[in-house]
Amino acid sequence: MKALYNKKASIIIFCFLLLLIFILSVDKLNRRLIGSNTSGMPAETCLNKDYYICLDFEESIPENFSHQFDVGKNIKIVKNEEAYQSKGALYFSSKGTQAYHQSYITKENIPGSHWGRIFYKIETPTPIADNHTVLHGTLVALRGANYEVRVVDTVQNNISKQHQYLYNVQIDNDAEGGVASDYNWHFSNEWVCVEWYIDHKSQSYEFFRNGSRIDQISHKVKFPSENSIPSIFTWIKFGLQTYQSNEGMSGWMDNIAVDSKRIGCGV
């Protein structure tokens, strides 16, 4: 009888240990999926994603990253600092006194019709521009024939510290134009998802912030001409460029994706 009791007790203990191992394994998997994504949504990775561009700065960072992208100054992949999810992100900084400071990674040959998505976080407090009323910072830009198309572009008012978004085009050594929104947002210590859609066929552009379309800058493109969106852009760059000297603007970028279809801010 005592032997039977001991056998039953051993079976119960064994089953309990198996259950405990299972619970710990599930918890570890959930932590790996969710990572540092404060939204609680499962983390999106670039594994098995056949996008034009996909960078999550995790295990799927290509070994030949520096061959696929031209890596500029003051920009690097960081681990265990800040990330929208998990542990990796792209850190950029315009720290320096000179104007027109660039901190980008660049990739060549991007279709003139595509969807793009980034998550970004700007380090706060943000600086103010020296001897200027605004601080202009570009996060994503494309290269046309003789002009730059800034598809994720911001201007911060030095007094209110509010910022706007723009569709901004700079012709080489010539005019600058486009459309701008109101100053409705503040840079904060939160991750922001922005998306853009640019289309060669319809010569149009759309912009979204955290899933909401910003109608003020979503438009039929007419500058520098009504047919200025090419079938192929020479390059696309991600990071930051500021245009006025300042004490230093910096931040992080994560989950960069470009494709022919909308990717969205979720999984």
N, C-alpha and C positions, 0 to 999 in steps of 0.2 A: 504493500500500500504506500509506504514511504517512498519507494523507488518510482512508483507511478506519479506521485505528487511532484517529485523532483523533476520528472520528465516533462510534466505539464508546465511547471514553472519555467523550465529551460525554453520550452517552445514559446511561451508568452514573452519571455525576455528577448528571444531572438526576433520575434515578430515586431516587438516594440523598437528594437534597434534598426530593423529594416525600415519601419515607418519614419523613424527619426532621420535616417540617412536620406530618404526620399524628400522629406520636408526641407532639409538643409540644401539639397540639390536644387529644388524648385526655387528657394529663396535666393540662392546664388545666381541662378539663371535670370530671375527677375531683376536683380541688382545690375547684372551685366547689360540687360536690355534697356532698363530705364536710365541707368547711369546718373548724370547730374541734370537731366532734363526736368526742370521744376514743374512742367506741365503734367507730369505723370504719364504721358503717352509713351508707348514703346519707342525705343530709339530707332531711327532710320539709318541704315548703313548703305554703302555703295556696293555691297556684295550682290552679284547677279543683276545689277542695274546696267542696262546698255544705253546710257545717256551719252550725249556729245561730251559732256564734262560731268564728273561726279567726284567730289572730294569731301570725305567725312573726317579726314585726319585721324583715323583710327587704324586698325590692323590692315585695312585695304589701301593704305598709302602706297602708291607704286614705288618700287625701288628706283626706277629711273625718273622720279619726279622732276629732278633738275634738268632732265633732257626734254621732258614734255612741256615744262614751263620755264620761261625766263624769270629768274628770281632776282628782284631788285634789292636795294639797300633798306635796312630797318624793317624788314619783314621776315618772319620765320614761323615754322611750325613749332608750337609749344605743347608740352604735356603737363598735366596736373596743375595748370594755372586757372584758366577759364575755359569753359566749353559749353555749348548749348546742350550737349549730351556727352556722356562718358568722359574721356580724359583729354582729347586732342582738339586743337583749334589753330587758326592762323592769326598771328599777332602782327599788327601794323602800327607804325608810329611816324608822325611828321615832326618829331621833336627837333628843333633847330630854329635858327633865326631867319633863314632865307625864305623868300616867297617861292611859290611853285615847287614845293617839296613833294617828291613822289616816293611811295612805298607800296610797290605792286608785285604781283606775279602775273605773267602775261602768257597767253597761248594764242597761236596763229590759226587763221582760217576757220571762221565761225559762220554758219549759214545766216543769210540776211533775214530769214524767217525762223524765229525760235522763241521758246519760253525760257526764262531764267529765274532762279530763286537763290537767295542767300539768307542766312541768319547773321545779324551783326549786333554788337554791343559796344558802345562808345564809353571810354573811361571818363568818369566824372570826378570833380567838376571840369567841364570843358573850358578851354582857354578862350580869351577874346583876342581878336586880331589887333596888331599894333597899328595905330594911326588909321584904322578903318572902322566903319560902322557895322560891318558884317564879316563873318568867317565862312568862306566857301570851301566845302569838302566833297570830293567825288569818290564814291566807293566802287562803282563799276562803270567802265567806259569801253566803247567800241571804236575801231578805226575804219573810217570810210576812205574815199579817194584822197581828198586833201583836207579832211576835217575829222574832228573827234566827236563822237556821239556819247553823251554822258547819260546813261539810262538809270543809274541810281545816284542821284546828285542831291546835295543838301546845301542850304545857306542858313547860317545861324545869325540872328540879330544880337549884337553885342549887349544891348541894354536889357531886353526882355529875356534873353537866352532861349527864346523860342526859335524853332527852325521850320523851314519849308522844304518841299521836294520840288525838283525841276526835271524837265526834259530839256537838256541844254546841249547846244551844238557850237563848237568853236572851230571856225575856218582858220587854216594856217595863216598867221600874220594878217588876219583880216577880221571880219565882223563876228560877233557872237550873238546867238539868238536862241529862241525856243519858247517854252511856256512854263509858268511857275504856279504853285499853289499858294494859299495863304500860310501865314506863320502859325500853324496849329499844334505843333508838337514840341516836346522837350527831349533832349538826350537824357537818358536816365540809366540806372544800374540794372536795366532789364534787357533781355534778348528780344529783338524785333525781327520778324520775318517780312521780307519784301520780295515781290515778284514783278517781273516785267514781261511784256509780250511785244515783240517788234516784228513787223511783217513787210517783206519786200513787195509782195503782190498787191496788197491793199494800201501800202505806204502809210501804215498806221502804227500807233504805239499805245499801250495800256500799262498802268501801274497800280499795284496793290500793296497795301500795308496790313499785315496780319489778316489777310483774306479779304479786306474791304477795298473796293476799287476807288482810287482817287480820281474823281471825274475831272477835276480842274486841269490835270496834265495828261489825261488820256484823250488822244485826239488824232485827227488826220494830219500827218506831218506835211508842213509846207515850207519849212526852213531847213537848209538853205535853198531848197527847191521842192517842187511837188513830186519829184522822182529821186530823192536824195538817199533813200535807203537802198543799198546795193544788194545784189544776190548773194555776195560773200563779203563779210567784213575781214579786213586784213588781220586783225587781232582783237582779243578781248582781254581786259585786265581787271584784277580784283585786288582791293587793298584800300589805299587812301592817297589822294593828292589834295593838298591845301594850296591856296593861291595868294594868301596874305601871310606875312611873317607873324608868328605867334609863339607862345611859350611852349607849345607842343600839344598836338591832338593825337590820340592813340585809341586803340580798341582791338576787338577780336572779331573774327568771321568764321563761320562754321557751316557745314552742310551745304556747300556750293553745288548747284546743279544747273545744267543747261540741256535742253532737249527740244524735240519737235512738238511735243505735247505738254500741256500744263502739268507741273509736278506737284504744286500745292505746298502748304505749310505743314500738313500732317504726315502720316505714314503712307 
